[in-house]
Every structure is written in structure tokens, then in C-alpha cells.
Amino acid sequence: MKVATVREFRDKATAFFKDEEPILVTRHGKAAGLYLPIEHPENFPVELRKELIVSFGEAIRHSLVPKGITEEKLIAGFDAFKKNRRRR
């Protein structure tokens, strides 16, 4: 696993995205994020993938609740987007 600062990750993102190795992104020496390439998801244990999906879902939920956005509103928004996109 590579380690990169936020600045390094920002400046070299294109090169990092071409790599198949996970990257731990740090800010002030502490973990700030994790980049996991998805070209070969079978390289990651199922338990890790499940935990990441749950973590992402919780993070999304925590960002939507204060804005008053429910799951139903979100799905309705996606449905409306898909309908409008097909008309083009």
C-alpha cells in the first residue's frame, strides 16, 4: 500500500488512478482517506469490501440527514434524473 499526503494525491491523482495499488491518503500525518482501485475487486477480502460499503453508506446518510433528505427523496431525485436524461 502506498502512502501519499493530500497534496501529493491531488497533484498526482491521474498517475495514482492508473496504479492498481491502494493508497492511504494522509493529512498532517493522520489517515484522511483511502483510495481503492476497483479494476480488480477480487483482490480485496469480502469482509473488507462489506465493511467499506457499510462505512460509505453511513457517511452518506450522516451527510444527508442534516439537510432533511430522506432515502425516498433521494430515490425520487435519481428517478427524475434518469427520466430527464433519457429524453435528450
N, C-alpha and C positions, 0 to 999 in steps of 0.2 A: 504494500500500500504506500502510495506517495503521500507526502505532506506538503501543503502549499499554504501560504498566507492568503488572506482575502485579496490583497493587491496582486500577488502572483497569479492567483486563479483568474482574476478579472483580465489581467494583461495577456495571459497565455491560454485563455479558455478554448480557443479553436484547436490548439495543439492538444490540450488535455482531453477534449471531446473525441479526438481521433484515437486516443490510447484506450486500451482495454483494462487498465489497472484502476482500482478505486482510488479516490483522492480524498484525504481528510483535509478540510479547509479550516484554518485556524485564524483567530483574531486575538491579538495580544497574548499569544501562547496558549490559548484555550480553544477547544473544539467549537467551531461555529457552524459547520455543515459537513456533509458527506456527499461526494459525487460517486454514484454507482453506475457504470456503463450498463446499458440494457441489451447490448448486442448478443451477449451470451448469458442470459439469466440463470441458466442451469449451473453456472459456476458458483452460485451462492446457495447456501443451505436453505431449505424450505422454511425452517424456523426463523431465520433472519429475514427472509422475504415477507413472511407473515407479520413479523414484528414491525417492519418498516411500513407496511401498508396500514396497519393499525395506527402507528405513530403519525403518518401523513393524514389519515382521516381525522384523528383527534386535533391535529394542528389546524386543519381546515375548519373543523367545527368550532374551535375556540376563536377563530378569526371571524366567523360568520355570526355567531350568537350575539355579540355586542351590536352588530349592525341590524339586528332584527330579521335576518334572513333565515328562513326555515328550509328544511330539506325539500318540502313541497314547492316553495317559491323557487328554489334553485333548479329543480327538475323542470318546472314550468318555463323558466327562463331558457334552459337548454332546448326544450321542445320548440319554443318560439324562434330561437336562433336557427334551428335546423329547418323549420318551415320556410323562413325568410331566405336562407341560404339556397334552398332548392329552387326558388323562384328566379334566381339570377341567371 
